[in-house]
Amino acid sequence: MSWQYAYTTACEADSIKQREEVASQVELESLVLNGNCPERFSDRVGDAELATLCKALSSVSSVTEVDLSFNNIGSDGAIAFADLLRKNTSIQFV
């Protein structure tokens, strides 16, 4: 399954607004959504969006790196990400 399809489907299912920079990627190897860059400083990833990203990432094996530093991720997001890491063994760098 392509990243683009997995991400679009997950966002629609969870009623989460897609990030154009993420949705435009057909195949993805690195998901970099660090919250301290100027483009995302006022629109950081939270728990609900991370749960949706994890849903999409669980069906894609091409992603090997995920950078979610400096975001608004709490315990619910951490649990969703931990569940993802148990399922998707292709992610090597966090």
C-alpha positions as CSV (number, residue, x, y, z in Angstrom):
1,M,0.0,0.0,0.0
2,S,1.3,3.5,-0.8
3,W,2.0,6.0,1.9
4,Q,-0.3,8.6,0.2
5,Y,-3.2,6.2,0.2
6,A,-2.6,5.0,3.7
7,Y,-2.4,8.6,5.1
8,T,-5.4,9.9,3.2
9,T,-7.5,6.9,4.2
10,A,-6.5,7.2,7.9
11,C,-7.2,11.0,7.9
12,E,-10.6,10.6,6.4
13,A,-11.5,7.8,8.8
14,D,-10.5,9.9,11.9
15,S,-11.7,13.3,10.5
16,I,-8.2,14.7,10.8
17,K,-7.1,17.5,8.5
18,Q,-4.3,16.3,6.2
19,R,-1.0,18.1,6.2
20,E,-0.2,18.9,2.6
21,E,3.5,18.3,3.1
22,V,2.8,14.8,4.2
23,A,-0.1,14.0,1.9
24,S,1.8,14.9,-1.2
25,Q,4.4,12.2,-0.6
26,V,3.6,9.1,-2.7
27,E,6.3,6.9,-1.1
28,L,7.8,7.9,2.2
29,E,11.0,6.8,3.8
30,S,11.4,9.5,6.5
31,L,8.5,11.2,8.3
32,V,9.9,14.5,9.6
33,L,7.3,16.6,11.5
34,N,9.5,18.4,14.1
35,G,7.5,21.1,15.8
36,N,10.3,23.6,16.2
37,C,10.6,24.4,12.5
38,P,9.0,27.7,11.4
39,E,6.3,26.1,9.2
40,R,4.9,23.9,12.1
41,F,5.7,26.1,15.1
42,S,2.1,27.1,15.5
43,D,0.6,23.9,14.2
44,R,2.3,21.1,16.1
45,V,1.3,17.4,16.1
46,G,-0.9,16.4,19.0
47,D,-2.2,13.1,20.3
48,A,-5.2,12.7,17.9
49,E,-3.1,13.5,14.9
50,L,-0.3,11.2,16.0
51,A,-2.9,8.3,16.5
52,T,-3.9,8.9,12.9
53,L,-0.3,9.0,11.6
54,C,0.3,5.7,13.5
55,K,-2.7,4.1,11.8
56,A,-1.2,5.1,8.4
57,L,2.3,4.1,9.4
58,S,1.2,0.6,10.5
59,S,0.3,-0.4,7.0
60,V,3.4,1.0,5.3
61,S,6.8,-0.7,5.5
62,S,8.8,1.9,3.6
63,V,9.2,4.3,6.5
64,T,12.4,3.8,8.4
65,E,12.7,7.2,10.3
66,V,10.1,9.2,12.3
67,D,11.0,12.6,13.8
68,L,8.2,14.1,16.0
69,S,10.4,16.2,18.2
70,F,9.1,19.4,19.8
71,N,5.4,18.6,19.4
72,N,2.5,18.5,21.8
73,I,2.4,14.7,22.3
74,G,1.2,13.4,25.6
75,S,0.6,10.0,27.1
76,D,-2.1,9.0,24.7
77,G,0.1,9.8,21.7
78,A,3.0,7.9,23.3
79,I,0.8,4.9,23.7
80,A,-0.3,5.0,20.1
81,F,3.3,5.4,19.0
82,A,4.5,2.5,21.2
83,D,1.8,0.3,19.7
84,L,3.0,1.3,16.2
85,L,6.6,0.3,17.1
86,R,5.4,-3.1,18.2
87,K,3.7,-3.7,14.8
88,N,6.0,-1.9,12.3
89,T,9.5,-3.2,12.6
90,S,10.8,-1.2,9.6
91,I,11.0,2.0,11.7
92,Q,14.7,2.1,12.9
93,F,15.2,5.8,13.9
94,V,13.0,7.8,16.2
